[in-house]
Amino acid sequence: MTVESTKNKSGPFNATGAGGTFPRDFLILDEDHLRVIRVRGEIETDLTAGVSHTGIGEASGTVVVSSGLRAGDQVYLLRSVPNLQRSDYNAQGRVRTDQVETDLDLLEMQIQDHGEVLDRALVVPVSEEMPGEEAMREFLLAAERSAAAGAAAIRANNAADLAEAAAGMVVRDPYIILVLGQSQARGNAGSTGGDYSTPEGVFFWDNDMSGNSSASFVEGTAWRQAAFGTPPLNIWNGGQSLYANNLALAAARKAWKQGFAVYVIQIAIGGTPAETFITDAGLSANGWTRTGGEDMTPFMYPGIRTAIDAVPGRAGSAADALFWVHGGDNAFELPETHASKVKVVFDELETAGLIDQQQTPIVSSQLATYGERTTKIKRHAAAMYSLQYRCPTLRVVETVGMATHDGIHATGRAMGEWGARYFDATMTPPVYQNLLGRPLPMEANPDTGFLDFTYAPAIDNARAAPWNPVSTVSDVMDAYEDSILGWCFRRAAGSQGVVVCRYKWDKPTRAKAVIEVAARSSGTSAIGWRIYEFGADGELLDPPFIGQWFENNGAYPFNGSARSFSVEINPSGSSGPTFRNETRYWTFGLVYGTGTGDDIRFNLRRFDIEQVTTGGAWVNVLGSRSPNAAYTNTNDHEVEVALSGVPTAQQFVQVSEDGSSWISVGRLSAGTGDTCTFTVPIGHQYRINGPVETLNFWAERRR
């Protein structure tokens, strides 16, 4: 073989879903010599799991990625031959010509791979005496100095100076963060310590809320370089001679490290309810009244618009992220009331063109970690998690492990971690999340995605209804020792049934569905869970459910810690519950009670579909296999096969890529009980090529 091309990279390819097939148009001799690189934002990640190859040893082929992608990602294929030479030639020994040629091919590929890296490197001119490392350092310092020049111009608020500075500066895309909230957002005087750095290129709109009331609020007029002592970073702790640290600054600092020029609009007043940020019309339409008299809406709507329009190149646009740092003063309300008020805030911001609830990352969080077992923090968490039903871009940040200085407010150091988590959340996909911090891959908004229960014989459709988040979290949680709160539900006596979430599972691979739930019933109702399967077009398959468990009240520790249950879901041909549609699966979790007079309550803490990527049991498939019949490996991984038989005439075990050209990989001799083991590549067919009078066994092993 020869190396006829200098090319060693393909892409970028745009991903449209969780997986895809991507063409490779250069030579590789080993699949381990190919990097499959996912680019998400500015983060590059090598994909190793769920990747398969065709055309190894050829100048073209394909790479199939089964998981790890989402729409908007880019994929690159890059050859990277290890810098090793593993052939050992003996003096006077015989050397195969194909081995020598392969070694030379690999050497040429190594040279080409290094050349590709050098093409992306900073190279100084031949006449330059400065070493490359020093030149890179000077280049980065020049960028910092240019950014500082731009910052100085913005501080001066002079358009001519700004234009002059921009002519020589490294351009960073603006990233606008809108922050609304209470004292954790404004800054608490005792929240000192931690990182106080203010990078050049992080700007705050200079409204002043140090008076902590709408009456004393001073509207901003200009973007200022972030600096403690300059509004709004001017909450003073005289006793420690320090300014309060700031959550939004910590988030902005991390965004700046990602390459953005960051602009923060912060509007917050300590000790105020959500009504502070709702217009009079919004309150009246919902029958609410303004509590405490604070009303920020006359200032915040024109102020936010003015600030965004003053960001270079962003006039008329919306914020890039909304941080809702609020909740303590509404946390004693029923969760659905609290959630509804926050939703009105979001709706009014959208009506004003300041956010887009389908696009703008919206981030909230649990309350500070004080009183983790109190009703207050549980109700607040229930409100925020239930709001995710109606606001698909809402992320909820955990506060686990964050220290407080007064039992309520975070320390300055914890404030820095909290802000970093807020920014990290904006970079995560817009999915519902459980309290354990793992994303639940729900596909549909439950407001429109609930099932019709008529197909489920165990459900009385006349009484079945979607369950809403529980009204009083203490009804479910206060009896439990642990503090973990998930999705809380309640269905009063005389009704049953709740569809919790919907999952999309694209590949017929071995998987495991896991549920963790704490529940209790006032009577003897059974608590059940089923996995329902849907085909590629969304139709319910018949029979509908493929896995289930039931527990009666007497057998279930409802007033103790939550329990986990799981059921393994296998591709067709395996033992246990199986998927039947070969292209796409829609599965639902269904939790319900079968009694007619029981009050049933749930705290659902986890519901995940997990791919099983290792192991795999041998399965007896003798009953579904016959000699002289071809079978196809439709999985996204190789399948191991072991079989034994006694033919009257010799037969061969064969594998084929196209169903016409067959390669023998084993033999069953006449009159003996030979055993044959082999591996079937993805998409290949396999068979015994003739009659076998006695099949002793036929077993297969998948992942």
Secondary structure, DSSP 8 states (H G I E B T S, - for coil): --------EEEEEE--SS-EEEEE-S--S-GGGEEEEEEETTEEEE--TTEEEE-TTSS-EEEEE-SS--TT-EEEEEE---S-------TT----HHHHHHHHHHHHHHHHHHHHHHHTS----TT--S-HHHHHHHHHHHHHHHHHHHHHHHHHT-HHHHHHHHTTS----EEEEEEEESHHHH--TT---S-----TTEEEE--B-TT-STTT-B---SEEE--TTSTTS--EETTTTEE---HHHHHHHHHHHTT-EEEEEEEE-TT--GGGGS-HHHHHHTT---STT---HHHHHHHHHHHHHTSTT-TT---SEEEEE--GGGTTS-HHHHHHHHHHHHHHHHHTTS--TTTS-EEEE---STTTTSHHHHHHHHHHHHHTTT-TTEEEE--TT--BSSSSSB-HHHHHHHHHHHHHHHTS-S--B-TTS-B--B-S-HHHH---GGG-TTS-TTTB----B-S-HHHHHTT-SS----EEEEE-TT-B-EEEEEEEE-S---EEEEEEEEEEESS---EEEEEEEE-TTS-EEEEEEEEEEEE-GGGS-TTSS-EEEEEEEB-TTSSSSB---SS-EEEEEEEEE--SS--EEEEEEEEEEEE--S---EEE-GGG--TT--EE--SSS-EEEEEEEE-SS-EEEEEESSSSSEEEEEEE-TTS-EEEEEEE-TT-EEEESS--SEEEEEEEE--
